[in-house]
Structure formats: structure tokens, C-alpha cells
Amino acid sequence: MRRLLQIILLKPVLWAASRFASKPDQPRIFSALTLLKDAILSGKDRKKGILLNFDPSHDRFIIFSDHHRGAKNWADDFREAEPNYLTALDHYNREGYTYISLGDAEELWENTLLQVKKHNTVSFEAEKLFIQRQAFFKVFGNHDLYWANDPFASWQLKRIYGQDIAVYEGVILRIQKPKGHFDLFLTHGHQGDRSSDGNWFSKFFVANIWAPLQAYLRINPNTPAYDIQIKTTHNRIMYEWSAAQQDLWLITGHTHQPVFASLTHLERLHRDLIFAERDNLVDKAKAIKEEIIRRQREYKSLSVDFMQMTPNYFNSGCCCFVDGDITGIEIAGGEIRLIKWEKGERKVLEVMGLDVG
């Protein structure tokens, strides 16, 4: 039956995906991000998000996104990454971090909530420890839109975590300065996507009809998480929006592609190569060139002006890399860091001071 429906519905599904899905659209993304930011700052709609004042020299945050927790079957992207994730959560809980889960924690396009709950009790229990310290904030993404639009979502979350849990579209961390303030704006990053960020009916349709249909038919149209060119374009638009803001940095997930201070890893390698060749560091330049060749499978293009980009956009990457590694963003000790957990060990990939004047 599935094969017959695939033949009948393949073209209509692909047409609909092309018409309505997540091709990056700058005007829509710009508008959606601005509306969300303004809604959080106004404080009129608590469901949109929360504004938190924080002291960068004292408060600690860990940001993970895009776990895509599934049913522990062959299609479960989180299965291989779970050991690293659990080790990381144990570390951050012991160190007193506040955890911000930045969307797509649950893969509810391919699985039922019942399946996800049944097969992920261990990681839910690890997250409970942050909740018990009142140090957990949950943001929804496009693959777990259920948390934003289902009338039983709050009841289900209470059954999972043992207490009421708010779910937001965004979080703003505010640093007070001698004159004014500086904001870190955190959201999943699917804003402006026609299929995920429309009115209540389109959200309901995607979460309850469109996504299950795609999963059953095993038809997976390109999305930012899987298409390399769309990843790069989407991150570029996010950067352009954040670069146009005053006293604000943007932190997202969604694309599964880590970005630190507006540069992908490949762009940072090319920048370091320029400096190494300028300083006649032959061995270092050779090693960087070899790394660039290895990484080109993951990152197909460079921004033409990557050497002039301002450090205002960050992407946490994901918790479902095929090798089991996970990446995230730490904010602690007056610094912001891109980190990776690999084979149970924490590695700092990039670091920059939170010197925001």
C-alpha cells in the first residue's frame, strides 16, 4: 500500500514541499524574527518568550538544540548521540549551569509522542535535574511544533517531567551595561518558514497531517537540516538580520550547522589559512589546507565577505551527528564558547569574550 501511495502522491508531495516548505526567504525571515523579538521585549504574550537579566561573570548557560529524539530505531538520529548527551548533562548540572533546549528536542514528524516518551526516559530524567533547580527553559522548533499548538501539550509535559513546564518560541538574555543593555536573542531559527511559522491552522496541519504523511510515505523533501546549500543560505540570512540589529546577538539551531561569531568552521579555516600564509607559517598552512579538503563535504560554499563579517550570529549545531558527537553553545565566565562532546569528553572549539561594552 505504501508503495502504491508513493507512486500516486510523490509528485503532489514534492510540489507542495517546493511551494510551501522551508526555502530560505529573507523578507519573511526578517519579519518573523523582528516580530518575535518585539513580542518578547513587550512582555504582552508570555507564550512568545521570556526576558532574563543575567550577569555574564556569574551566570552559566548551556544551549543545545536539534536532538530529534525518536523511537530508538534505525531512523532515530539521536540514538548514537545519547551517551555524549547524558555525559554532558551530568557535567553541566554538577557545574550549576542553566539549560536552554533550543528546539527540535523531540522528533515528532516521524514518531508519535508516545513512542518518544517510551524510548527516551533516561534523557528526560537527566533533564529533570535541571528543572528541579529551576534551571531549564524549553523552546520549540519546527519538528516539535506539537508543544506550541496542541491543547494537551502542557499536560503531556507535566507527565514527562513531573511538574508544569512552560514552552517558549524564544528567550532573550539581557546584559545590563553602565549605559543601556545588550541582548542575546535565542530561538530555534525556523521563523519565516511557510510550513512551520504560519497561522494556527498551518502549524496544526504541518504537525498533525503533513509531517505524518511525509513520514509514512518516506518522502523527505530538502530542509535546512539536510540540504547543504539551504543550510548556508539560511545561516547567511540569519546573520544579515542580526547584523542589522543594535546591541544584539542572535543564537539559533535548526540547520545542524555550527556557526561561531558568524563564521562556519570552513570559513574560519580559510581565514586562518590567509593569516598563516601571510605570516609564512608553512606547516600550519599545509595542515589547514588538508583540513579544508576534509571539511568541504560538509560545507560547500563560503560567504564572499567572510573576512568582513561581524561576530553577531551563532548556531549551536545539533545533538544528532551521525558519529554520535554533539555540539552546543556555552555562556559562562564572561565568555561564549562553541563546544563539542566527543566520546564523553568536552572540547572547546571556539571561544570569545562577552565584552559588549
N, C-alpha and C positions, 0 to 999 in steps of 0.2 A: 504493500500500500504506500509506504514512504517513497519508494522509487517512482511509482506512478505519479504521485503528487509532486515530486521533484520535477519530473518532465513537464507536467502541466503548469506548475507555478513558478518555475525558475525565472523565466523572462519577466513576469509581473513583479516578482520579488526584487529582482535586480533593478528594474525600472523604478520601483518605489524607493529603493535604497539610494539610487542616484538622485532622485527628486527630493527626498526628504531627509536623508541621513547626514552624517557628520562631516561634510566637506567644509573646511575652514572658510568662514565668511567674515571678513574684517568688520564691516559695519554692524552686523548682528552681534558679534563677539564684543566689540567696543561698547555697544549699547547695553548689552546684558551685564557686563562687568560693572559698568558705571551705575546702573540701576541697583545692582546688588550692594555695591559699596555704600551708596547713598542710603539705601534702606537700613543697613546695619547701623550706620552712623546716626540715623534719625531716631533709632530705638522704638519706632512705632509698631514694627512687626517682629516680635521676638523669634518667630519661626525662621525668619530670614537669616538671623545670625546674632552673634554676641560680641560686644566690645570689651576687651580685657586690658586693663592697665598692667604693665609689668616692668620690673626692674631688671635690665639686662645683665647687671652684675651679680644678681642673686637668683632670679627665677630661671628654671630649666624646662625646656620643652623638647620633646621628640616628635617628629612628624613622619608618619608612614602612610602610604596610600596604595591602592590597587593590589589588594591581596587576592581578590577574586576567589574567595573560599568556596569550594564546591562540595562534591559528594565523594571525594577520595577515590574517584575512578580515573580512567585514562585521560579524561578531558579536564581534570582538576589541575589548574595551573598552580595552585597554592601547595599542593601535596609535597613537592620536593623542597619547598622553601620553609615549611613549617618548623623544622628543627632550628634553623637560624632565627626565625621569628620568636620562638619561645625563649631561646637563649638571650636574645636582645631585650625582650620584655622583662625578663628576670633582672638583667643588668640595670635597665632604666628605672624599674620600680625600686630596687635597692638604693639607687642613687637619688631618689626623690624627684624624678622628672614628672612633668605633666605630659600626658599622651594626647595628641590630636590625630585622630584617624580621619584621613582626608579623602574619603570616598572610595567607592567600589570595593569595600571590605568584603562584601558578600557578592557572589556571582549568581544573581537572581534572574539573569536572562536565560541561563542554561539549566538551572536547577530550581526546584521548589524550595521554599523556606524550610519546610520540614526536613528535606534532605540535608541542607546546610547545617541546620541545628543539630541533627543527629550525628553528623560526622566531624564536627568541629568543637566539641565540648571542651577539649583541652585548651585551645587558644581562647575560647570565651572565658574560661576560668582564669586564665592568665590576665586577661583584660579587666576582670572583676577586681583585681587587687588595686588597680588604679582608681576604679570607681569608688571603692571603699575609702580611699584617701581624698575623694572629691578632686581627682586629678585626671579626668578623662572627658574629652569632647569628641563627639561623633558628627562628621559631616557626610552628607550623602553624595553619591555620584550618579552617573547615568546607568550603571549596571545594578545599582541598588536603589533605584527610584522608589521602590516599594516603601522605604522608610519615610518618603515625603508625601505620598499620596494615598496610602491605604488607611482606612479608618481604624483598622485593628493593629497598625504598626506599633503604637505605644504599648499596647497590651502584650504584643509578641516580644518587644524589647525587655519588658519587665519580667517575662517568663525566662528569658535568656540570662539576664544579669541580676535578677532578684530585687531590682528597685527601678523606679522611674528614671528613664534616660531621655534627655532632650536630643533631638537631631536637627542640625542646622545646615543651611546652604553655605555659610561662610563664617569665619572667625577673623576678627581684627585684633591684633596685639598692638597696644599703643605704648610707645616710649615717651615719657614726658621729658621735655628739654627745658633749659632755662627760659627760652622764649618759644612757646608753641609745643609741637609734638611731632613724632614720627611714627608711621603706621606700617605694620606688616600685615598684609591682606592675604588671608588663606582661604582658598576654595578649591573644589575638585578640578575645575577647568573645563567642564563641558558646556559652560554658558555660551549661548549663541547657536548651539546645535539644534537644528529644527526638530529633530526626532526626540530630543531629550529635554529641551528647555522651552517648550511651548506652553500653551494653556493647560488647565487641569485635564481636559479631555485628551489632548495629545500625550500627556505624561501617563495617564491611565492606559491609553491604547498601547503605548510602547511597552510598559511594564507588564501588562496582563494579556495582551493579544499578539502584538508584533514580535516581541522577543521570544515568547514560547514557540511561535510559528517558525521563526528562523532556526531555533534550536532543534525542533522536530525534523525540519527539512534538511538540517545540516548544511544550510546555505549561510556563509559568513561574508557578507559584503565588507569591503575595506572600511576600517575605522582608524582613528588616530593611534590606537594601541597596536595595530598590526601593520599598517602601511607606512613605510619609512618616509616617503615624501610628504604624506599628510602630517606625520609627526613633526617634521622640520617646519612645515608651513604653519602648523598650529602654534608651535612654540614661538615662532617668529611674530605672529600676531599678538600673542600674549606679551611678548617683550615690548612690542611697539605701544601697546596700551599702557603698560606700566611705566615706560619711559616718558610718556606724556603727563604723568601724574606728578604732583608736588609732594615731597616728603612721604613717599610711599614705595614699598617694595611689594611685589606680588609673588606668592608661593602657591604652586598648583601641583597636581598629579596628572592623571588622565592619559598622557601619551606614553607612559612607561619609559620615557627617555630622560635620564637625569640631566639637569641643567644647573649650573652653579655660576652665580654672578653674570647671568645672561649668556654664558658660553656652554655649548655641549663639550663632551670630552674631546671630540675630534677637533673642534675649533681651538680648544686650549692647547692641544698638541701642536697644531700649526702655529699658534702664537709662540709657544716655547721653541719650536724649530727656528723661527725667524730670529729670536734672541740668541739661540745657540750658534747659528751661522754668523750672526753679526759679531759675536764675541770669539769666533774661531774655535769653538769647542767641538772638535771633530767627532770624538767618540760619543758625546752626548747627542749631537745632531744625527749620527748614524742610528743610535738606539731609538730616537724619536721617529725617524723615518720608518723603521721596522714596525714600531707600534702603530703608526698611521696605516700602514698596509693591512695589519691585522684588524684594525677597527673600522676600516672602510665598508665592511659588510654590514655594520650596524648603523653607520651614519653616511648617507650617500652625498650630502651636499654641505657646503659652508655658506654662511651669510657673507655677502660680498664685502660688508663693512665690519666684520667681526673684530677687527683691531680697534675700532672706534666705539664699540658698544659699551654703554654704561651699565654698571653692575646692579641692576634693579629687578631682575627676574630669576626665579629659582624653581626647579621642578624636582620633586622628591624621588622620581623614578618609580619603582614598584617593589612589591613583596612577592613576585611570582616569576622571577627569571628562571629559565629552563634549567640552569645549573644549580638552582637552589639558593643562590645569593639573594640578598635583599639590600635595597638602598633606602636612605631616608635623610632627613634634614634635622640636625641638632641645633638648638639655640641655647647656649649656656656659656657662662663665664665671660660675658661680653663679646662672644663670637657667634658666628653662624658657620656650620660645617656640613659638608656633604659626606656622609659616612656609608660604608658598606660592611655588612656582616657576611663573612665567608668562612665556612667550616667552623662556625661557632666563635670566630674571632672578629673583633671590631677593628675596622681600618678607616682612618680619616683620609679621604681622597682629596678634599679641598677645604680650606679654612680662610675666613676673612673676619676682621674685627667689625663689631657693630658700632663703629664710630660714626654716628649720624648727626653730629653737631649738637 
